[in-house]
Amino acid sequence: MNKRLLVLLSILAVLAMVFVGCGPTEDPPAPQPTDVPAPPPDAPDPQDPGPPPSAFGEAPMLADMVAAGELPPVDDRLPEEYKVIPVVDSIGQYGGTWNAVTWWPGAGNIKMKFYDPPVRWMADLTGYEPGLLVEMPEWTNDGKTITFTFRRGLRWSDGEPFTTADLQFWWEDLAKNEDYRTLQVPWWGRNADGSPIDMQFPDDVTWVLNFEEPQYIMPYVLAQGFWEWEPLMKPAHFLRQWHPDYDGQPGADGYSELDQMDRWFETPGYPCLMAWCLEEYRAGEMWRFARNPYYWKVDPDGNQLPYLDYVRVELVEDDEVRTLQAAQGRYDCTFRGVQSPTDIPFLLENADAGDYRLVPGWMDGAGAWPGIMVNQDYHSDQQYDPDTEPEVDVEIRELLRDQNFRQGLSLAMDRQRVLNVVWEGIGEIKQFTISPQSPHFTSSEEGMQVYERWASSYVDYDPDRAMEAFDAAGFVDANGDGWRDLPSGAEFTLVIDLNDWGGERTNTEFLEVYRRNLQDVGVRVLINNVIGLPDAGIRGNYGLYMLRTTHASELDLWTYPDWIFPVRGGGEGSRAFPQQGLYYQSGGEEGWQPEPGSPAYRLQEIYRRGLGEQDEQTRNELVWEAVDVYIEQGPFIIGATGDQPKPVVCGNHVRNVLEYGVLGPLAPGTPGNSNPEQYWFDN
C-alpha cells in the first residue's frame, strides 16, 4: 500500500513538471505582502538582488570609482533636472584625451570650449536657449524684474551643491565688496545712474534681478563668451577658506591669497560646473583637464557626458610652429590654433599624411579683417583738461570727425590690392560691418538688404573722389610741399597705430598697401608700431590714437555693443568713441558727454530704446536704424576685406563635430556652443 502510494505520487510529480514546462512563459505574479514581521533594518536579505540597474550610462573610469566606493552612483550624481544634448552624428564611446593648443597664456580660446553659462547660444547661432537654467528667464510685465530658475540638483565637480547662495557670495562678498578690487559690479549690473541693481536669492534655484528701468537684454549678456559668466561662477564653499570675512584674516591684505586661488584655469582642484575641470597646470607649458563626475548633461540614450576623459592643452605662442604641428596631426581638434585663412592650402596638402580633415563651414565671421578705427574722441594727453588742451588737438579731432575726411580715407583704399596681398584672394572686399552671420540681418530678407547696403557703402577705390572729399573737409596742401595740411594750414602727419589685433603680419602687410594709397592722394603717414609696448592698450582705451588697426566681428550688438553703440569706454569698449562711451558707462561721472544730435548721441539713444524693447524683431530694426547712422554719417570704422573662412583642423577619428560655426567673435562662445562634450574618438 505504501509502495503504491509512493509510485502514484512520483507519477503525479512528473506529470506536474511536464505541464509546467509546456505552460505559458509569462512572469509569475508578484508576491503579495504578508503579515510576517519585517527583519531588522541591518539584517541582510538573502533574496535581495541589489539596486536596480541605472537608466544612465557612465564612463568606465567613473564606474571604477563607484565600485571602489570613491564616488556615488551615477543616478545620485546627476541632477533632478539634467539636460539632454542631441548628438551631431552618433552616440559616442567613452575614453580618450583631446589634445589641443593655445597661443594665449590665459587660455582664452580654450575657455571657449568649456562653455556652460545659464543662457547659451544655440548650436546654429540663430538665438539663445537655457543652459544651467531649466527654462528661459521670465520678466514682469513692466520689464524691470527678471527671474532666473536654475536646474534642481546641480553640483560642483567636487560634489557640493551649486545653489544661488554661490551667486549671493559673488554679489555681496566679492562684486560689491569695496575692499576687493579684483571683481567689481559688472557693466550690466548697474542702473542708469551707475548704482548697483538690486538682487534677491529667495531659494536654492531662484535668482531675481530688479532694475529701475525695463531691461530685456541682460540674460543674453551672460551667454557671451567666457568672460561674462566667469566672474559669477564662484564656488563659495571653496573660496570662503581664503576670504578674510570667513577665515579670520584682518584687513584688505587678506585678499591676496584669495585672488591667487580664485583662478579655475590655474588652480588644480578648483570646483567647476563644466564638462572638464582643471587637474594639472604648468605655467607657460600646459593644462590638463579631467572629466567632471557630476556633469549635468546626458546624451539621448542617457549616457552621462562628456565622452572624452581628458583635455590636454599645450601653450605654443608661435603661429608658424602651431601651424606646422597641426599639419603633422599633433592636435585632435583645433579651432583657433591655426589663425590665418592663407594656411588652408598648406593644410589641405598635408591632410592625408597628418590623418586629419579641414572641417568645412567654419568662418571667421569678420566684418572687417583688416580694418581701421577712426578715433572720434582724439586727444593727446591721458590727463585730459579741456581748459589747457592744445589747439592742434582740437583741430585734429574736428578733422577726424569730419565726414568728408573719413569718406576720403575709405575711397582712397585699394581693397582689391589688400585682398591680393594680405589674403591671396581669400575673402571679400567690403566696408566695415559686424559679422555677416549675425541674426540681426540673416533673420529676414529686409535685414540682408540692410547688411548689403552697409557693406557696400564708400567701398569703391576712387582716388579722385577721395581727393575731392579731402578738399571738401579743408584738408588741402596749403604750403605747396605736396602734402595735405590741417585746415589752419599747419603741417599734419596722419599717425596710424599698428597693433596685433587681427594678427601682426596681417596688419603690417595691410598698412604697407594703405600707406601708399594715402600717400598717392597727398596724405603724409606715419606707422606707429605699438605691438608689445606698455601704452598700446592705453592709447586705444582712452582715445590717444588717430587711426588704429582692428579686426571687427560680432553677432549680437545688444549684448556686445561696442562696434556700433558707444556705451562702454576704457578697457571694455575702446572702439571709435572711447570717451563718449565711457560717459555712458559711468553714468556721466567720466568721459565726454555727446553733443545733442551727434552720431554718438543718436546711437546711445537707440541703445537705450533697445534695452527696454521686448520684441526681438523690433530690436533688430533698431540695429538697422543704428546702421543707417553709420552709413549716413560714417564711416567711423573703415573695413578693407572680410568674411574669410577659418581653418578648423580635426583628426579623422574625431566624431560629432558640427560643420558650421563662427570663430572671429569670441562672444558667441564657439565652439563651446556646439557642445564639445559630445565629441568622441572612434579609435
Residue pairs with C-beta under 8 A, 6 or more apart in sequence:
39 45
51 73
54 73
54 74
54 75
55 75
55 302
56 74
56 75
56 78
56 298
56 302
56 303
56 304
57 74
57 301
57 302
57 303
57 304
58 66
58 74
58 303
58 304
59 94
59 95
59 291
59 304
59 307
59 309
60 94
60 95
61 94
61 291
61 309
62 71
62 74
62 291
62 293
62 304
65 71
65 293
66 72
66 73
66 74
71 77
71 293
72 159
74 304
77 155
77 159
77 293
77 294
77 304
78 153
78 294
78 296
78 298
78 304
79 151
79 152
79 153
79 154
79 155
79 296
80 151
80 152
80 153
81 134
81 151
81 152
81 153
82 151
82 296
82 297
82 298
83 130
83 131
83 151
83 296
83 297
83 298
84 297
84 298
84 299
84 300
85 297
85 298
85 299
85 300
85 305
85 675
85 677
85 678
86 300
87 299
87 300
87 656
87 678
88 655
88 656
88 657
88 658
88 674
88 678
89 655
89 656
90 655
90 656
91 299
91 300
91 301
91 303
92 299
92 303
92 307
92 655
92 656
92 678
92 679
92 680
93 307
93 680
93 681
93 682
94 303
94 307
94 309
94 680
95 307
95 308
95 309
95 681
96 307
96 308
96 309
96 310
96 332
96 680
96 681
97 308
97 309
97 310
97 311
97 312
97 332
98 308
98 310
98 311
98 312
98 332
98 333
98 676
98 679
99 312
99 314
99 330
99 331
99 332
100 110
100 113
100 311
100 312
100 313
100 314
100 331
100 332
100 333
100 334
100 337
101 313
101 314
101 315
101 316
101 322
101 325
101 326
101 330
101 331
101 334
101 337
102 108
102 109
102 110
102 313
102 314
102 315
102 316
102 336
102 337
103 109
103 315
103 316
103 317
103 318
103 319
103 322
103 337
103 339
104 110
104 315
105 284
105 315
105 317
106 265
107 265
107 287
107 313
107 315
108 226
108 666
109 335
109 336
109 337
109 666
110 265
110 287
110 311
110 313
111 225
111 226
111 230
111 265
112 225
112 226
112 335
112 336
112 666
112 669
112 670
112 671
112 672
113 311
113 335
113 671
113 672
113 676
114 226
114 272
114 274
114 275
114 276
114 289
114 672
115 226
115 274
115 669
115 672
115 673
116 131
116 132
116 229
116 273
116 274
116 275
116 672
117 131
117 132
117 222
117 223
117 228
117 229
117 669
118 130
118 131
118 132
118 133
118 148
118 150
118 219
118 222
118 223
118 229
119 128
119 129
119 130
119 131
119 133
119 136
119 137
119 219
119 220
119 222
119 223
120 128
120 129
120 130
120 131
120 223
120 669
120 673
121 127
121 128
121 129
121 223
121 555
121 668
121 669
121 670
121 673
122 128
122 129
122 673
123 658
123 673
123 674
123 675
124 660
125 437
125 439
125 555
125 660
125 661
125 662
125 668
125 670
125 673
126 439
126 442
126 443
127 439
128 136
128 219
128 220
128 223
129 136
130 136
131 223
132 150
132 151
132 154
132 273
132 296
133 148
133 149
133 150
133 151
134 149
134 150
134 151
134 152
134 205
135 149
136 219
137 146
137 147
137 148
137 149
137 219
138 146
138 147
138 149
139 145
139 146
139 147
139 216
139 614
142 214
143 214
143 215
143 216
143 612
143 614
144 210
144 211
144 212
144 213
144 214
144 215
145 208
145 209
145 210
145 211
146 208
146 209
146 211
146 215
146 218
146 219
147 206
147 207
147 208
147 209
148 206
148 207
148 208
148 209
148 219
149 205
149 206
149 207
150 162
150 163
150 164
150 205
150 206
150 207
151 205
151 296
152 204
152 205
153 161
153 296
154 161
154 162
154 163
154 273
154 296
155 161
155 162
155 294
155 296
156 162
156 235
156 237
156 238
156 271
156 272
156 273
156 294
157 271
157 272
157 273
157 277
157 292
157 293
157 294
157 295
158 235
158 238
158 269
158 271
158 294
159 293
159 294
160 235
160 237
160 238
160 271
161 204
162 235
162 273
163 204
163 205
164 201
164 203
164 204
164 205
164 206
164 207
165 201
165 204
165 236
166 234
166 235
166 236
167 199
167 201
167 207
167 232
167 234
168 199
168 201
168 236
169 234
169 236
169 239
169 240
170 183
170 231
170 232
170 234
170 236
171 199
173 180
173 236
173 243
173 245
174 180
174 182
174 183
174 234
175 183
175 184
175 185
175 186
175 189
175 196
175 231
176 185
176 196
177 183
179 252
179 255
180 252
180 255
180 258
182 255
182 259
182 262
183 231
185 196
186 228
186 231
187 568
187 572
187 585
188 217
188 218
188 221
188 228
189 196
189 197
190 196
190 197
190 587
191 197
191 211
191 212
191 213
192 212
192 213
192 587
193 212
193 587
194 586
194 587
194 589
197 209
197 210
197 211
197 212
198 209
198 210
199 207
199 208
199 209
199 210
200 207
200 208
200 210
201 207
201 208
202 208
209 215
209 218
211 218
213 611
213 612
214 611
214 612
214 614
215 611
215 612
216 611
216 612
216 613
216 614
216 619
217 558
217 559
217 610
217 611
220 556
220 558
220 559
221 228
221 559
222 228
222 229
222 232
223 229
223 559
223 669
224 556
224 559
224 560
224 667
224 668
224 669
225 666
225 667
225 668
225 669
226 666
226 669
230 264
233 264
233 272
233 273
234 262
235 270
235 271
235 272
237 271
238 270
238 271
239 258
239 261
239 262
240 246
240 247
241 247
242 254
242 257
242 258
242 261
242 262
243 254
243 255
243 258
244 250
244 251
244 252
244 254
244 255
244 258
247 254
261 267
261 270
263 270
264 270
264 272
264 277
264 278
265 278
265 281
265 287
266 278
266 281
266 283
267 278
267 281
268 278
268 279
268 280
268 281
269 278
269 279
270 277
270 278
271 277
272 278
272 292
273 292
273 296
274 292
274 295
275 291
275 292
275 295
275 297
275 305
275 306
275 676
275 677
276 289
276 290
276 291
276 292
276 306
276 308
276 310
276 311
277 289
277 290
277 292
278 287
278 288
278 289
279 288
279 289
279 290
279 310
280 286
280 287
280 288
281 287
281 288
284 315
285 314
285 315
286 312
286 313
286 314
286 315
287 311
287 312
287 313
288 310
288 311
288 312
288 313
289 310
289 311
289 312
289 313
290 309
290 310
291 306
291 308
291 309
291 310
292 306
295 304
295 305
295 306
295 677
297 304
297 305
297 675
297 677
298 304
298 305
299 305
299 678
305 675
305 677
305 678
306 676
306 677
306 678
306 679
307 677
307 678
307 679
307 680
308 677
308 679
308 680
308 681
316 322
316 325
316 337
319 339
319 340
319 503
319 505
322 334
322 337
322 338
323 338
323 340
323 343
323 346
323 347
325 331
326 334
326 337
326 338
326 347
326 354
326 356
326 649
327 346
327 347
327 350
327 354
328 350
328 354
329 353
329 354
329 355
329 356
329 651
331 337
331 649
331 651
332 650
332 651
332 653
332 654
332 681
333 648
333 649
333 650
333 651
333 654
333 657
333 679
334 648
334 649
334 650
335 362
335 646
335 648
335 661
335 663
335 670
335 671
336 646
336 663
337 649
338 347
338 647
338 649
339 503
340 503
340 505
340 506
340 647
341 364
341 423
341 426
341 427
341 644
341 645
341 646
341 647
342 423
342 424
342 426
343 647
344 358
344 426
344 645
344 647
347 358
347 647
347 649
348 358
351 357
351 358
355 651
355 652
355 653
356 649
356 650
356 651
356 652
357 649
357 650
357 651
357 652
358 647
358 648
358 649
359 648
359 649
359 650
359 657
359 659
360 659
361 659
361 660
361 661
362 645
362 646
362 647
362 648
362 659
362 660
362 661
362 662
362 663
363 437
363 643
363 644
363 645
363 646
363 661
363 662
363 663
363 664
364 553
364 643
364 644
364 645
364 646
364 662
364 663
364 664
365 435
365 436
365 437
365 553
365 555
365 643
365 646
365 662
365 663
365 664
365 665
366 427
366 435
366 551
366 552
366 553
366 641
366 642
366 643
366 644
366 664
367 430
367 432
367 433
367 434
367 435
367 436
367 552
367 553
367 554
367 563
367 639
367 642
367 643
368 430
368 431
368 432
368 433
368 550
368 551
368 552
368 553
368 637
368 638
368 639
368 640
368 641
368 642
369 427
369 502
369 506
369 551
369 552
369 553
369 640
369 641
369 642
369 644
369 664
370 418
370 422
370 502
370 506
370 507
370 510
370 549
370 550
370 551
370 640
370 641
371 432
371 502
371 549
371 550
371 551
371 552
371 637
371 638
371 639
371 640
371 642
372 409
372 496
372 514
372 547
372 548
372 549
372 550
372 637
372 638
372 640
373 545
373 547
373 548
373 549
373 550
373 575
373 576
373 636
373 637
374 400
374 406
374 409
374 546
374 547
374 576
374 635
374 636
374 637
374 638
375 400
375 543
375 545
375 546
375 547
375 548
375 576
375 578
376 397
376 400
376 401
376 576
376 577
376 580
376 599
376 600
376 636
377 397
377 543
377 577
377 578
377 579
377 580
377 592
378 393
378 396
378 397
378 400
378 543
378 544
378 545
378 546
379 389
379 393
379 397
379 543
379 544
379 579
380 390
380 393
380 544
381 389
381 393
381 544
382 538
382 542
382 544
384 579
392 486
392 490
395 486
395 487
395 488
395 490
396 486
396 492
396 546
399 405
399 473
399 475
399 486
399 487
399 492
400 406
400 546
402 473
402 474
402 475
403 633
403 634
404 469
404 470
404 472
404 473
405 469
405 470
405 473
405 475
406 634
406 635
406 636
406 638
407 458
407 466
407 469
407 635
408 466
408 467
408 468
408 469
408 470
408 473
408 475
408 521
409 466
409 518
409 547
409 638
410 431
410 458
410 459
410 466
410 635
410 638
411 458
411 460
411 461
411 462
411 463
411 465
411 466
411 469
412 461
412 463
412 466
412 517
412 518
412 520
412 521
412 523
413 461
413 514
413 517
413 638
413 640
414 461
414 513
414 517
415 429
415 430
415 459
415 461
415 640
415 641
416 429
416 461
417 513
417 517
418 510
418 513
418 514
418 640
418 641
419 425
419 426
419 427
419 428
419 429
419 640
419 641
421 509
421 510
421 512
421 513
422 506
422 509
422 510
422 513
422 640
422 641
423 641
423 644
426 644
426 645
427 641
427 642
427 643
427 644
428 641
428 642
428 643
429 459
429 640
429 641
430 455
430 456
430 459
430 639
430 641
430 642
430 643
431 454
431 455
431 456
431 457
431 458
431 459
431 635
431 638
431 639
432 552
432 635
432 637
432 638
432 639
432 642
433 451
433 454
433 455
433 552
433 639
433 642
434 440
434 552
434 553
434 554
434 555
434 557
434 563
434 564
435 553
435 554
435 555
435 662
435 664
435 665
436 442
436 451
436 455
436 642
436 643
437 555
437 662
438 451
438 554
438 555
438 556
438 557
439 555
439 556
439 620
440 447
440 555
440 556
440 557
440 620
440 623
440 624
441 447
441 448
441 450
441 451
442 448
443 617
443 620
444 617
444 620
446 624
447 620
447 624
450 624
450 627
451 627
453 627
453 631
454 627
454 630
454 631
455 639
457 630
457 631
457 634
457 635
458 634
458 635
458 638
463 517
463 520
463 521
466 521
467 521
467 522
470 476
470 484
470 521
470 522
470 523
473 487
474 487
475 484
475 485
475 486
475 487
475 492
476 484
476 485
477 483
477 484
477 485
477 522
478 485
478 489
479 485
479 489
479 491
482 522
483 491
483 492
483 522
483 523
483 524
484 492
484 522
484 523
484 524
485 491
485 492
486 492
491 524
492 524
493 524
493 525
493 526
494 518
494 523
494 524
494 525
494 526
494 546
494 547
495 525
495 526
495 528
495 545
495 546
495 547
496 511
496 514
496 515
496 525
496 526
496 527
496 528
496 546
496 547
496 548
496 549
497 528
497 530
497 536
497 539
497 540
497 545
497 546
497 547
497 548
497 549
498 507
498 508
498 511
498 527
498 528
498 529
498 530
498 531
498 549
499 507
499 530
499 531
499 536
499 540
499 548
499 549
499 550
500 507
500 531
501 507
501 549
501 550
501 551
502 549
502 550
502 551
503 551
504 531
507 549
510 549
510 640
511 527
511 549
514 640
515 525
515 527
518 525
519 525
528 545
530 536
530 539
535 544
537 571
537 574
538 544
539 545
539 548
540 548
540 574
540 578
541 569
541 570
541 571
541 574
541 578
542 569
542 570
542 574
542 578
542 579
543 578
543 579
550 637
551 664
552 563
552 637
552 639
552 642
553 662
553 664
553 665
554 560
554 563
554 665
554 667
555 662
555 665
555 667
555 668
556 667
556 668
557 563
557 564
557 565
557 623
557 626
558 607
558 610
558 611
558 619
558 623
559 667
560 665
560 667
561 567
561 568
561 573
561 607
562 568
562 572
562 573
562 574
562 575
562 581
563 575
563 637
564 603
564 623
564 626
564 627
564 630
565 603
565 604
565 606
565 607
565 626
566 573
566 575
566 576
566 577
566 580
566 581
566 584
566 594
566 600
566 603
566 604
567 573
567 581
567 584
567 585
567 604
567 607
568 581
568 582
568 584
568 585
569 578
569 579
569 580
569 581
569 582
569 583
569 584
569 585
569 586
569 590
569 591
570 578
570 582
570 585
572 585
573 581
573 582
573 585
575 581
575 637
576 636
576 637
577 599
577 600
577 603
577 636
579 591
579 592
580 591
580 592
580 593
580 594
580 600
580 604
581 591
581 600
582 590
582 591
582 592
583 590
583 591
583 592
583 593
583 594
584 591
584 604
585 591
594 600
594 601
594 604
595 601
599 629
599 633
599 634
599 636
602 629
603 626
603 629
606 622
606 625
606 626
606 629
607 626
609 622
610 619
610 622
610 623
613 619
613 622
630 636
646 663
646 664
648 657
648 661
648 663
650 657
651 681
653 681
653 682
653 683
654 679
654 680
654 681
655 679
655 680
655 681
655 682
656 678
656 679
656 680
657 674
657 679
658 671
658 674
661 670
661 671
661 673
661 674
662 668
662 670
663 670
663 671
